[in-house]
Amino acid sequence: MALNQAIKGVLRPGDHVVTTSVEHNSVMRPLRRMEEAGVRITVVPAGGDGVTEARDVIAAFRKETRLVVMVHASNVSGALQPVDVVVAAAHRRGILTLIDAAQTAGCVPIDLSSLPVDLVASSGHKGLLGPQGTGFLFVREGVPIVPLIEGGTGSRSESDRQPEFFPDALESGTQNSVGAAGLAVSLAWILRKGVATIRRREVGLVERLLKGLSGIPGVKVYGPGDPARRGSAVSFRVEGMDPAEVGMRLEKRSGVLVRAGLHCSPNSHRALGTFPAGTVRVSPGPFTTRTEIATFLSALRTIGRT
């Protein structure tokens, strides 16, 4: 919803938007809808490691470019994208920027005081550890945006015009107050723990995971080899096995839950060469233990031998 609000709230027929080939369908599908309405789209391809080069994104800028949309970290390869460089270049040219931080908010530091990004969207149930059905859209002051939904706000009720001040302008209807309360609790825990601390721990877990996967015959891992250059999502395939079969065996035999398939990001898999079967994705979090990593690796070794 946040991404739809951002994309459809700033783009108009005749505008040009730059995005990448590793975006989630939460970005690509709204963009394709806007394309039907007269918005032109340039999709910058990522490399085989799932990373989009900043220079390629910047080279796609045009005089009529209105918006640049980039995922902060791929939900498939885990690859961190060069958002800092791209945002700075777009800012100098007066181009609006939107970052999809669904994979990084709460577990990778994002400093909005130094990063001149205009719009940031994230779900609340991933790195922010909140309930499903929550999320946020950050809108920098002065960014022009048309509400996606209009209606009752509990403010300026004497007028039948949507309020123009924030957050009321974008918050029509009864809000998910129960979900917001749950999200507030998880945010308080994250702030006490510290995002940088969470990041260091997850990098350590990913490093252990990558090292273990590299030692299993027939397993191919996708994305950057350096854990500092990726989020905690790690995609892999087992030679000669369908990803769905791997996922099913891990769950049935060892109680290990992973996700298999295209992960709602088909273009990411095209970039990685894993389309249409997809990959198996394992995702350590702040509560994952080293023992659980070892259990997963042991289970995967067993699968590889049967």
ABEGO torsion letter per residue (X at the ends): XAAAAAAAAABBBGBBBBBBAABBAAAAAAAAAAAAAGBBBBBBBBBAAGBBBAAAAAAABBAABABBBBBABBAAAGBBBBAAAAAAAAAAAGBBBBBBAAAABGABBBBAAABABABBBBBAABAAGBBBGBEBBBBBBGBBBBBABBEBAGBGAABABBBABOAAAABBEBBBAAAAAAAAAAAAAAAAAEAAAAAAAAAAAAAAAAAAAAABBGBBBBEBABAAABBABBBBBBBGBBAAAAAAAAAAAAGBBBBBEAGGBAAAAAAAGAOAAEBBBBBBBAABBAAAAAAAAAAAAAAAAX
